[in-house]
């Protein structure tokens, strides 16, 4: 069993309108390897100036974590099958919507990987199998109820 940590830092910084909801949602994510990521509430959820569109919002991070996890397993399975990947680009997209119980949730994430192969690429069936195995193995996909689609 492994444990993963992140430190999330926010401070009011003298905002006068805290009780009225008029405060910055900008904050920072710090990770054990030293990476610092500017973060914020999504401007789709909290309007500017109380959100910072340059920061990563939790919804974007959710989509990125699903995509990244899928990619890492895909690369490993491709390598084990004897394929060489030169590049992998995924313009993943998440949809924030309402669940049947009325609560907001990331209801769907679509992965759109574009893969450049160094030599002979897998055929359509092999490619589908690599994506299926990557999805089944992905820790993040196994942890959520969101529908995850791969549009390869």
N, C-alpha and C positions, 0 to 999 in steps of 0.2 A: 504494500500500500504506500502510495506517495502522497505528500501534502504539498500544495501550491499556495503561494501567498501573493498578495498585492497590497500595497499601502495606498489608500485614497486620502488626499489632503485637500481641504477646503477651509477658507476662513472668510469671515464676513467683511473684513477690510473697511470698517466704518460705514457700511451702507445704512442709510437712515430709514429706508422703508421696509425693513425685514418683516415686520408684522403685516404689512400690506402685500407681501410677495414680491417686492421690488428690490431684489438683490441678485447679484451675479451667481449663476450656476457654474461658472468656470471653476475647474479644479484640476488636480494633477493625479495621475496614476504612477506609482513608483514600483518597480519590479526588482527582484533580488539580484539580477545581473547588472543593475545600474541604469536600466532604461527608464527614462522619464517621459510620460506621454501627456500632453495637454488634453484635457477632457472637458466636456460640458454637457448640459442637457441639449437635446436636439432643438434647433430653431423651429422644427415642425411641432414641437410639444410646448416649448417655452419661448415666447417671442423675444427678438432682440429688443433692447440691449441686455436683457437678463440671461441670454445664452450667447455662446461664442461659437460661431460656425467653423472656426479654425480648429476647435477641439474635437476629439473623437467622442461621439456620443455612445451611450450603452447599446443602442440599436445597431449602429455601425459596427461596434466591437463584436456583437453577437454574430452578425453576418460574417465578419472577417474570421472569427474563431472557427465557425463551421467550415468555411472555405479553406482556411489554412490547414485544419486537421485533415480534411478530405485530401488535399494536395499532398501532404506529407505521407499519408498511407499510399496514395496512388503512385507516387514516385518510387516508394519502396517495392510495391508489388510489380511495377513495370521493370525495375532493375532485376528483381528475382526472376522475372519471366524472360530476361535476356534482351529487353528493349533499352535503348539509350534515349533519354529525354534531354533536349537542348534547352527548351524554354517551356514554361507553363504560366499562362496568364488567365486569371479568372475574374470576370467582371460580374461578381455575385450581386444579387439583389434580394432584399428582404421586404416583406409586406407586413406592415403593422395594421392589424384589423381587430374586429371583435370576435371573440369566441361565442359559441352558442349560449353561454351563461351571461353574455353581455360584457365580460371583462376584456380589456385590451391585451393583446398578445402579438408576438411575432408569429403570424399564422402560416407563413410560407417563406421559404428561402429557395431561390433558384441559383444553382451554380452553373456558370457558363465557361468551362475551361476550354482554352485554346492551347493546343499542345504542338510544339515543334519537335520532331524526332530527328535524331542524328543519322539514322540509317532507315532500314525498312520499318515502317510503322506497323502496329498491330492491325489485323483486319477488324471489321466492324464488331464481330462477336467477341474477339479478344478484348477490344477496347471497352465494350459494354461490361464484360466480366471484370476488368480492372477497376472500373468505376463502381460496380456493385460491391466488390470486395472492399474497396476503400471506404465506401459508405457504411458497410456492415462493421468495419473495424474502428471507425472514427469514434473516439471517446465522447466528443462533444455531441455528435448526432445521436449517440446512444443515451445521452443525458437529457434530451429535450423532447417535447411533444410536437414541436413544429414540423410540418411537412417539409422535407428537404428533397428537392428535385435536382437532377443533374441533366443539363441540356448540353450534351457533348457534341 
